[in-house]
Amino acid sequence: MEPLKEARNRVEGSSSSDNSNGRTSGGGRRSPTNCLIKPPVKKNTIPIDLKLHNDIRAVERARFAHQVVEKRRLIKQYKMERERQQKLEEREEIKRLRKELIPKAQLMPYFDLPFVPRRSEKQPTVPREPKFCIPRHKTIRCCRMSCNDMSGPSQLQHLPSSVEKTEALYKNRGLQ
């Protein structure tokens, strides 16, 4: 324990002989007892504000959302203005047409000369329907015989054709 007391006495004695900067008067070296002095206290560190990507992105997204809302509002306002202009133009057009289209009395046509219809110089048209003649490939054949197999006068002659039928109908009705 005595070496400890001696070390304390040396420290106390040397501190009175030391300069204010903690050096010995002897040669500028520190003695082992001078190491007990605390170094100067550092200032407290100030934390740096963290800039997270999420925060930056949220701010940018908020700006974008605000721009979108503003753009939609402008578009809506533009449409309303355009509709209002169109309604005004329609009203002006209606007013102008009402002024221009005032009903006016029509002149009375002249009936002094009698109307005499003239005969047309065009040829009468030939109707496509009804067809009064039946093509040969659609005629009725008896017993599936060809015309070459039939002997003598044609057996189809006794069947009246559609033209003959219509002529007969006209005669019966007194139309022809």
C-alpha positions in Angstrom: 0.0 0.0 0.0 2.8 2.3 0.5 3.8 2.4 -3.1 0.3 3.7 -3.8 0.6 6.5 -1.3 3.9 7.5 -2.8 2.4 7.6 -6.2 -0.4 9.9 -4.9 2.1 12.2 -3.3 4.1 12.4 -6.5 1.0 13.2 -8.4 0.0 15.9 -5.9 3.5 17.3 -5.8 4.0 17.2 -9.5 0.7 18.8 -10.2 1.8 21.8 -8.3 5.1 21.9 -10.2 3.3 21.3 -13.7 2.3 24.0 -16.1 -1.3 24.5 -16.9 -1.1 22.3 -20.0 -0.1 19.2 -17.9 3.6 19.0 -18.9 6.4 18.6 -16.4 9.0 21.3 -16.1 11.7 18.7 -16.7 11.8 18.0 -20.3 8.3 18.0 -21.8 7.6 14.3 -21.3 4.7 13.2 -19.3 5.3 11.0 -16.4 3.2 7.9 -15.9 1.3 9.7 -13.2 0.2 12.4 -15.6 -1.9 9.9 -17.6 -4.6 10.0 -15.1 -5.8 13.4 -16.3 -8.9 13.2 -18.4 -8.8 14.3 -22.0 -10.9 17.4 -23.0 -14.6 16.5 -23.4 -16.0 16.4 -27.0 -19.2 18.1 -27.9 -22.2 15.9 -28.2 -22.8 14.6 -31.7 -25.9 16.0 -33.4 -27.8 13.3 -35.4 -28.2 14.0 -39.1 -31.8 13.9 -40.4 -32.4 10.8 -42.3 -33.9 11.2 -45.8 -35.6 7.9 -46.6 -36.5 7.1 -50.2 -40.1 6.4 -49.0 -40.5 10.0 -47.7 -39.1 11.5 -50.9 -41.3 9.3 -53.0 -44.4 10.2 -50.9 -43.8 13.9 -51.5 -43.3 13.4 -55.2 -46.5 11.2 -55.4 -48.4 13.9 -53.5 -47.3 16.5 -56.0 -48.2 14.3 -58.9 -51.7 13.6 -57.4 -52.2 17.3 -57.0 -51.2 17.9 -60.6 -53.6 15.2 -61.8 -56.5 16.7 -59.7 -55.7 20.1 -61.1 -55.5 18.8 -64.7 -58.9 17.1 -64.3 -60.4 20.2 -62.9 -59.1 22.2 -65.8 -60.4 19.7 -68.3 -63.8 19.7 -66.6 -63.9 23.5 -66.6 -62.9 23.5 -70.3 -65.7 21.1 -71.2 -68.2 23.1 -69.3 -67.1 26.3 -71.1 -67.2 24.5 -74.4 -70.8 23.3 -73.8 -71.8 26.8 -72.8 -70.3 28.2 -76.0 -72.0 25.5 -78.0 -75.4 26.3 -76.4 -75.0 30.0 -77.1 -74.1 29.3 -80.7 -77.2 27.0 -81.1 -79.4 29.7 -79.6 -77.9 32.3 -82.0 -78.4 29.9 -84.9 -82.0 29.3 -84.0 -82.7 33.1 -83.7 -81.1 33.7 -87.1 -83.1 30.9 -88.7 -86.3 32.2 -87.2 -85.6 35.6 -88.7 -84.7 34.2 -92.1 -87.4 31.5 -92.4 -90.4 33.7 -91.8 -93.3 32.1 -93.7 -94.0 34.1 -96.8 -97.0 33.8 -99.1 -96.5 31.6 -102.2 -97.5 32.9 -105.6 -100.7 31.3 -107.0 -100.0 29.0 -109.9 -101.5 29.9 -113.3 -104.4 27.6 -114.3 -105.3 29.5 -117.4 -104.0 26.9 -119.8 -105.5 23.5 -119.5 -103.1 20.6 -118.9 -103.1 18.1 -121.8 -101.0 15.1 -121.2 -98.8 13.9 -124.1 -98.0 10.4 -125.0 -94.6 9.2 -123.9 -92.0 8.6 -126.5 -90.3 5.9 -124.5 -90.8 2.2 -125.2 -92.8 0.3 -122.6 -90.8 -1.8 -120.2 -90.8 -5.6 -120.4 -91.6 -7.0 -116.9 -89.3 -9.6 -115.4 -91.9 -11.1 -113.2 -94.2 -13.0 -113.5 -92.5 -15.3 -116.0 -95.1 -16.8 -118.3 -92.8 -19.2 -120.1 -91.2 -22.3 -118.4 -87.7 -23.3 -119.5 -87.4 -26.7 -121.1 -85.4 -28.2 -118.3 -88.3 -27.6 -115.9 -91.1 -29.1 -117.9 -92.9 -32.2 -116.7 -91.8 -35.5 -118.4 -94.0 -38.6 -118.2 -92.4 -41.8 -117.0 -88.9 -40.5 -117.2 -88.8 -41.0 -121.0 -86.7 -38.9 -123.1 -88.1 -37.2 -126.1 -86.1 -39.5 -128.5 -87.8 -42.6 -127.0 -91.3 -41.4 -127.7 -92.7 -42.5 -130.9 -95.1 -40.5 -132.9 -96.3 -37.1 -131.9 -95.0 -35.7 -128.7 -96.9 -36.8 -125.6 -96.1 -33.4 -124.0 -98.3 -31.6 -126.5 -101.5 -32.6 -124.8 -100.2 -30.8 -121.6 -101.0 -27.1 -121.8 -98.1 -24.7 -121.2 -98.2 -22.0 -118.6 -98.6 -19.4 -121.4 -101.6 -21.2 -122.7 -103.1 -21.4 -119.2 -102.8 -17.7 -118.6 -104.2 -16.9 -122.0 -107.1 -19.2 -121.2 -107.7 -17.5 -117.9 -107.7 -14.0 -119.6 -110.3 -15.2 -122.2 -112.5 -16.7 -119.5 -112.5 -13.4 -117.5 -113.0 -11.3 -120.6 -109.8 -9.4 -120.2 -108.4 -9.9 -123.6 
